[in-house]
Amino acid sequence: MGFARSSIARLALLYTLVLAASMVAVLGAAYVLTSRIIERETEQLIGAEAQSLAEDFRDKDLDAFVTLVSERADDPWVRGGVYELRGPSGDFLAGNVVALADAQHNAAGWTEFEVTTSRKDENLGRRIRARIIELSGGFRLLVGRDVQDRQTFRRVMLQSLGWAIGATLVFGMLGGVWLGRRISRAAAAIAANAARIASGARGERLPLTGSGDEIDGLVGRFNELLERVDTLTDTLRAVIDSTAHDLRGHLNRIRGAAQDAARLATSAEQAAAQSVVIAEIDRLGATLQGLLRSAMAESGTAPLEPVDLSGVVNDLFELYEPTAPGRLTASIAPGLTVQGHRQLLAQAVANLIDNALKYGEGGPVSLILDRDEQQARLEVRDTGPGIPVESRELAVQRFRRLPGSTGLPGSGLGLSLVAAVARLHHAELRFADNEPGLAAILTVPLAP
């Protein structure tokens, strides 16, 4: 799985988006609040001046008031004030703009409009915020302020917001990718070492970076767990090996005594009874050996190495062919090498051949080994009654014997051992109809 599709990449992207959203919220709030403060201060300034002029209109005669407006209108782009006074008939009396004739204002008298001014041989567009006041006698007065700087401020703020968001996304993604790749490399190293440990390299431990962070703490705890598991495994293995050794010794001595008793038997009935005892001892020994091998495969501690599977299958064919003359045929592709445990692989193949010969009702048994892309495909086919589809999962369970097998030799461990060996080798065991009979198919990955 590539980094772009990993959960770390998605987390980095989510972190970046959250950071960008936070940046938008903070800068957007600052932009809105600042704009509102500037707008409120501008309106307060305009309102105060309009109120002052309205009082002057009441206190002065018309000529003095026109002179006052004209003085304030002088050089507005230095002082920033905008004024216009019109008489009852709409005639222009004083000011530095001509806007009252076309101005659209709200109920409170506020309006905004664009004007073009000339300054230093350059025509400039300016935005004006103004208030229109109805004076007594039908006179109208417009008092405003140049708010072009406010517009420029808004534009600069929006541009800054855009750049800030872009920079946040870029640096956030770069930081997220860097951090994600660092974590991903650490996780990949942990996964690789864990895979080797799971494959039987019990002495290996996960690497520590020495950073003392949470990942190192987790790895340290996991290594402690591995130490504990190794200790328990060694103890259990020692107990099993010791018990198996003692049991084999006891069984061998019991078998030897039973054989001696059979030779000294004075009647056919005694000899037959002794033969049954010897057969049961042999069966018990086979069961014990099967359990030990199944436990070795299930534990995953069996050492794996390159194994010539073609040679193993060919040796088993040469071993079984004389015991079933005319029944067993083989087609074995040469040079198929797998990473595995030779003894366990041989036991698994032997169990499949045993089952086919045992349950094949005397019919032919085919042993086929071939290459299937990057896998070795082993098929053991017989012409017996087969295994019903609904019983195939039960067939690989320990001590599970299917209907129809009563009276035949066996302990119910054969296919369970094959399944355990398949899991150890990352292989697949499945069954198919041979029409008639059963096809047991074992596919094992080839060694690189």
LINSULDA-V52971 format. One record per run of one state. SS is the DSSP state (@ for helix, = for strand, . for the rest). FROM is the first residue (numbers start at 1). LEN is the number of residues. If there is no record, write none. Layout:
SS_FROM_LEN / SS_FROM_LEN
//
This chain:
._1_2 / @_3_3 / ._6_1 / @_7_53 / ._60_2 / @_62_12 / ._74_2 / @_76_4 / ._80_1 / =_81_6 / ._87_5 / =_92_4 / ._96_14 / =_110_9 / ._119_4 / =_123_12 / ._135_1 / @_136_3 / ._139_1 / =_140_7 / ._147_1 / @_148_51 / ._199_15 / @_214_50 / ._264_4 / @_268_32 / ._300_5 / =_305_4 / @_309_16 / ._325_3 / =_328_5 / ._333_4 / =_337_4 / ._341_1 / @_342_18 / ._360_5 / =_365_8 / ._373_2 / =_375_7 / ._382_7 / @_389_3 / ._392_2 / @_394_3 / ._397_17 / @_414_11 / ._425_3 / =_428_6 / ._434_4 / =_438_9 / ._447_2
//
